[in-house]
Amino acid sequence: MWAAAWGGKDGRRAWPGVLARSLTWVTAHDGETLTGFVNVAWDGGAHAFLLDTTVHPVWQRRGVGRELVPSAAGVRQRR
């Protein structure tokens, strides 16, 4: 997913360090396939923010990101 979504940049080697310093992260899947990701970064105190929101190009424009972001923020969407 990373290479497809980020134009060939494969960041798999960097992710263990990134995730070790994250508050949490949220993923989307189609079966076993990772289709979306958002990282909830944290300053260790009162502030958290979203980084690296990514949806595989095949699954873009299908509402995956629209579901990921509120889920990661802990916000319920009105429908």
C-alpha positions as a LaTeX table, in Angstrom:
\begin{tabular}{lrrr}
\hline
Residue & $x$ (\AA) & $y$ (\AA) & $z$ (\AA) \\
\hline
Met1 & 0.00 & 0.00 & 0.00 \\
Trp2 & 2.77 & 2.47 & 0.88 \\
Ala3 & 4.48 & 2.25 & $-2.50$ \\
Ala4 & 1.21 & 2.63 & $-4.40$ \\
Ala5 & $-0.17$ & 5.48 & $-2.28$ \\
Trp6 & 3.06 & 7.45 & $-1.87$ \\
Gly7 & 4.43 & 7.23 & $-5.38$ \\
Gly8 & 6.89 & 4.39 & $-4.98$ \\
Lys9 & 8.24 & 5.36 & $-1.58$ \\
Asp10 & 8.33 & 2.21 & 0.52 \\
Gly11 & 8.64 & 3.24 & 4.16 \\
Arg12 & 8.34 & $-0.20$ & 5.75 \\
Arg13 & 11.75 & 0.05 & 7.42 \\
Ala14 & 10.85 & 3.32 & 9.19 \\
Trp15 & 7.47 & 2.24 & 10.56 \\
Pro16 & 8.52 & 0.32 & 13.69 \\
Gly17 & 10.10 & 3.47 & 15.13 \\
Val18 & 7.18 & 5.67 & 14.11 \\
Leu19 & 4.58 & 3.35 & 15.58 \\
Ala20 & 6.55 & 2.92 & 18.81 \\
Arg21 & 6.12 & 6.67 & 19.42 \\
Ser22 & 2.46 & 6.84 & 18.38 \\
Leu23 & $-0.51$ & 7.02 & 20.69 \\
Thr24 & $-2.36$ & 4.63 & 18.40 \\
Trp25 & $-3.21$ & 4.09 & 14.75 \\
Val26 & $-6.29$ & 3.04 & 12.80 \\
Thr27 & $-6.32$ & 0.81 & 9.74 \\
Ala28 & $-8.83$ & $-0.21$ & 7.10 \\
His29 & $-8.80$ & $-3.60$ & 5.40 \\
Asp30 & $-10.46$ & $-5.47$ & 2.59 \\
Gly31 & $-10.12$ & $-8.98$ & 3.91 \\
Glu32 & $-6.40$ & $-9.38$ & 4.62 \\
Thr33 & $-5.41$ & $-6.43$ & 2.42 \\
Leu34 & $-4.45$ & $-3.14$ & 4.08 \\
Thr35 & $-6.40$ & $-0.41$ & 2.29 \\
Gly36 & $-6.05$ & 2.58 & 4.62 \\
Phe37 & $-4.05$ & 3.90 & 7.56 \\
Val38 & $-3.93$ & 6.93 & 9.85 \\
Asn39 & $-1.38$ & 7.50 & 12.62 \\
Val40 & $-2.36$ & 9.25 & 15.86 \\
Ala41 & 0.84 & 10.98 & 16.96 \\
Trp42 & 1.18 & 12.32 & 20.49 \\
Asp43 & 3.32 & 14.85 & 22.28 \\
Gly44 & 3.30 & 12.79 & 25.48 \\
Gly45 & 0.99 & 15.27 & 27.14 \\
Ala46 & $-2.35$ & 16.76 & 26.19 \\
His47 & $-1.97$ & 16.98 & 22.41 \\
Ala48 & $-2.53$ & 14.36 & 19.75 \\
Phe49 & $-2.75$ & 14.86 & 16.01 \\
Leu50 & $-3.25$ & 12.82 & 12.88 \\
Leu51 & $-0.40$ & 12.04 & 10.49 \\
Asp52 & 0.23 & 9.83 & 7.49 \\
Thr53 & $-3.42$ & 9.47 & 6.48 \\
Thr54 & $-3.17$ & 7.12 & 3.53 \\
Val55 & $-5.64$ & 5.23 & 1.35 \\
His56 & $-4.46$ & 2.84 & $-1.34$ \\
Pro57 & $-5.27$ & 4.36 & $-4.75$ \\
Val58 & $-7.53$ & 1.41 & $-5.66$ \\
Trp59 & $-9.75$ & 2.19 & $-2.65$ \\
Gln60 & $-9.68$ & 6.00 & $-2.89$ \\
Arg61 & $-12.93$ & 7.91 & $-3.41$ \\
Arg62 & $-14.90$ & 5.17 & $-1.67$ \\
Gly63 & $-15.15$ & 6.78 & 1.77 \\
Val64 & $-12.24$ & 4.91 & 3.38 \\
Gly65 & $-10.48$ & 8.10 & 4.53 \\
Arg66 & $-13.81$ & 9.61 & 5.53 \\
Glu67 & $-14.24$ & 6.73 & 7.97 \\
Leu68 & $-10.61$ & 6.52 & 9.11 \\
Val69 & $-10.15$ & 10.12 & 10.20 \\
Pro70 & $-13.18$ & 10.44 & 12.52 \\
Ser71 & $-12.44$ & 6.99 & 13.91 \\
Ala72 & $-8.87$ & 8.00 & 14.73 \\
Ala73 & $-10.04$ & 11.30 & 16.21 \\
Gly74 & $-12.65$ & 9.54 & 18.34 \\
Val75 & $-15.41$ & 11.56 & 16.71 \\
Arg76 & $-18.70$ & 10.08 & 15.62 \\
Gln77 & $-19.94$ & 11.20 & 12.23 \\
Arg78 & $-23.48$ & 12.36 & 11.68 \\
Arg79 & $-25.13$ & 10.51 & 8.83 \\
\hline
\end{tabular}
